[in-house]
Amino acid sequence: MSSPAHRLAVYLDQRRRMGEPGVVPDQFEPGELLASLKSRLAAAPSVPAPRRGGRAHAGGRRGSRTEAAGPASRGPVPPPSRSPSITPDSPPSPDYAALRETALACVRCRLSEGRRHVVFSDGNPAARLMIVGEAPGAREDATGLPFVGQAGKLLDLILASVSLSRRDSVYICNVLKCRPPGNRNPLPDEIEACARLLKGQIELVAPEVLLAVGSFAAQWLTGTTRPLGKLRGKVYSYQGVPLVVTYHPAALLRNPGWNRLCWDDLQLLCRVMDEA
Ligand code: SF4
């Protein structure tokens, strides 16, 4: 059963292919955006979900093998293909599986003490686009998945507005894999301790484009300490991978006036993905 956001992404992609212009208004409140997109979805004809293991959505790269990593009970995760000789039916990469196992057992920093789950990633490891956020919150810690709750729903709908879906066409992770207590900001030594996991994910997933959401991801990936408002609006490079930065969806929920800026960032992201 596909999620509403996934069905919406497929529907919007169909409309886009038929020549319909953008569907997100220039100015919107999160509630208005949700209502607008949900009403479009309700009015849309039923869209069959792509078969798992079949061809990827437009944003996918090498098949739609979907990862929902986090709780150990979810089992091994198929890694991305690394060469043309690797097909969607190839066996899992031992490197990627090993990295995930390393993360799930990690005790390199104090955050291991209070966590319920290591939140490794979600989405499709074969996707062209990799989204990097900040750190798990309470819901993420409880479920083992990044970007759940209201911020996660908003992220899914924002992605759907540009015909991307979490299930097929993006890979999502955070700078930190464990929840800071009380949702405080990550500390520098925690970011340093966890960086090897993020570096490993970027290397093994090998995305064509990176999107940093929020200050911590943007600053780590750009190697600067500049505020997000000064960083956004440009294309950077992380070890040769084009990088766009924008606001964290949780920040958008608190600051609806930034939605237009986020929309501009998404348009920049789309142009970069078209050129990648
Ligand atoms: S936050 Fe990162 S470095 Fe710290 S315990 Fe969790 S996985 Fe390990």
Residues whose N, C-alpha, C, O or C-beta is under 5 A from the ligand:
A	BS01	SF4	A103 C106 V107 R108 C109 L111 S112 L176 K177 C178 E190 A193 C194
